[in-house]
Amino acid sequence: MISKSYLSFKNQLEAAKSLYEILPIIEISKTKPILVASSLESIFLVNEIAKILKLSYEILFTEKIYSPINQECLIAMVSETEEIVIIDELVNAFGISLDYVYGEGHRKYEEKILKNIYKYRKGMLIQNFKNKDVILIDKGCETGITVLTCIKSIMNLNPRSISYATPLIANDVALNLNSVIDQIYAVHKISNFVNVDFYYNEKLDLTPGKIISILEESPYYLPLQKEIEGEENAN
């Protein structure tokens, strides 16, 4: 049995360094992919990877949809492109109508996702990835629903390829993802996955203010690069 100490990271900085070490650096230096953070919780990790690789990055905003019967039970997820991924087994088991799921998805989009787009991307919509390689990154993957939602959304933005990189992933989820993306890069594939935070010894407290600070100070966050370019062109 592999001990937790072998699988865990001190913090997201250590995780970023470990993830960098398994990435195909020579290929990346040639193709110059765009990095995409799968969540606000992964911003620190993605920003660190972007600094090392000197690559631009984006955020793809998503929100969870919970059962009306049990507000702690996740049944679906919606993205900023209004793509929805549903956990069919749970929706069917609870007898939840698809009208409810799509209604909740639209409400989450209007009330939360649009708010995040204005707060963290200055109101700009996510760009089209036509003919670009994309590496989707997050700090860990337990069930795969966030990843699948992001992948579904990115596919509709016309990328040339989609890869997925994470320090931690449940082994069964990694096997399932192999059929829908081009490459998976994972530091640890774990058979008996607990939860993502379990494998980080230090929990990072990323408040909205800290996230905005990271984005504003980064020369690699793509939406703010575009905003600066627009201001320069206007002058």
N, C-alpha and C positions, 0 to 999 in steps of 0.2 A: 504493500500500500504506500503510495506517494504521500509524503507529509504536506500539510498546508504550507509550511515554510518554504518548500521548494516551489510551490505554485504561486505564492503570493508576491506582491510588490510592496515596497515601502510606501510609494505614492505614485501619482501619475507621471511624474518626471522620470522615475526609474522605469516605469512601464513604457514610456515613449522611447527611451534609449534601447530597451530590449526589443521593442517592435521594429525600430530602425535597423537593428542588426540582422533581422531576417528578411528585410525587403530586398528586391532585386535592384540594387542601386544603379548599376550600369544601364539597365534597361530604362529605369525611371529617368535617368539623366538625359536619355535620348528622346523619350516620348513626352516628357514634361506634363504629366497628368495633373488634373485639378483634384485637390483633396476636398472631400465633403464630410463635415461633421454630422453624425447621425442624431445628435442631441446637444443641448446646451451644456449638459453635464460632461460632455467629451471635449469641450472647447479648449481647455488647458492642454490636454493630450495632443489634439490636432494642431494647435498653435506651435507646440514644441516640435512636432514632426515637420511642420512647414518651415520652421526656422532652420532645422538641420538640412533639409532637402532644398531649401530656397524655392518653395512652390506656393502658388496661390491656393487659398482655400475658401470654401463656402460653408454655410449651414443649411441643412434641410429641416424645416420645422415640422414636427408631428405632435399629435395629441392622442391620448388614450381614451377609449370609449368603454365605459363600465356597464355591467348588467343593472337593469332597473330593480332587480330582485336583491342583488348583493353588490353594493357599491364598492366593494374591494375586489370584485371579480372582473378581470379584464376580458372583454369579449371581442374587441376590434381596435383598430387604430386608423386615424385619418392623417393625411399629409397636407402640406400647403398647396399641392396641385389638386387637392380634393380626391386623391386616390384613397380607397379604403380597403384594408385587409381584415377579413373576418375570421375569427376562430369558429369554424362551422360546428365543431363538436359541442362547444359550450352554448352557442346560440340555439342549436337544436335541442340540447338537453334542457335548457331553461324555457323553451317555447317562445323565444323572443322574435318578434316580427322584424323583417328587413326594413320596414318603414321606420321603426324605432332606431335601428342602427344608422340608417342614412340621415335621419332627422337629427340625431345626436352628432353625427359627423359634421353636418352643416353648421350646427350650433357651435361646436368646438372650433370650427374654422373661423366663424364670424367673431366669436368672443375671445378666443385665445391666440389662434395662429396669426390672424391679421394684426393683433396687438404686438406680437413678437416680431413680425415683419417690419412694423414701423419702429419698434424700439431698437432692434439689433441690425436692421438692414436699411434704415432710413426710408422705409416704404417701398423699396425696390423689389420687384418680383425676382425669383431665382432665374438665372440666365439659362438660355438654351445651350446644351452641351454638344451640339452638332459636330460630329467627327472628332471629338475630344475623348481622351482616355480619362476615366474617373476612378479614383480610389476612395471608397466609402470607409470611414474610420469611426470606431467608437471604443469606449474604455472597456467594454465587455459585453458578451452576448449570452443571455440565459435561455430565452424562449425563441428568439429569432423573429418575433413579430415586428419589432422596430426596423430591423434590417430589411425584411421583406417589403414593408411599406415604403422604405426609402428606395429600394431597388425598383419597385414598380413605378415610383414617381420618376426616378432618373431615366428609366427606359423610355419614358414618354418625352424626354428631353433630348433624344437622338444622339446618345454618346456612341463612340466607336467601340468602347469596351468598358466593362464595370468589374472592378476588383473590390475585395473586402479585406480590411486589415484590422486586427484587434489583438490586444494582449491576451485575452481570455475568451474562450467560447466552449459551450457545452458540446461534447463530441457528437451527439446525435443531430444537433442543429447544424454543425459543420457538414455532416454527411448530406443533409437535406439541401443545403445551400449550394453544394457542388453542381447541381443540375441547373441552377438559374443564373450563376455568375461565371465570369471567366477564370478568376483566381481567388483563392482564400489564403491570406497570410495570417497565421495565428502563432503566438508564442507558446501558449498552452491550450491544448484540447483536452477537456476534462470530462471524464465519464460520469461522475456523480457530482454534478454542478450544484453548488449551494445557492448563492446569489452573487452578483457582481461585487458589491461592497465587501463581502466576506474575504475577498482576495486582495484587498488593499488595507494595509496596516494603518494608514493615515487617511481619514476621510477629508476630502477637500471641500471646503465650504465656499461654493461659487455663488455668491449673491449676484443679483442683476447688475449692481454697481461694479463688481469685480469683473464680470463678463464684459461689460461695456468698456472697461479700462483695458482689458486684454485686446479687444478688437480695435480700439482706437489707437493703441500703441503699436500694433502689428503692421508691418509693411506688406504683409502677405494676405490680409483679409480682403478678398476680392471686391465686395461691394463698396468699401471705403476707398479702395484704389480708384474705382470708377468715378466715385463722387469727386475725388481730388482732380482727376483728369478732366471731369466736366467743368469744374471751377476754373481750372487753368485755361481750358479752351474758351470759356466765357470771357476771360480777361484778355 
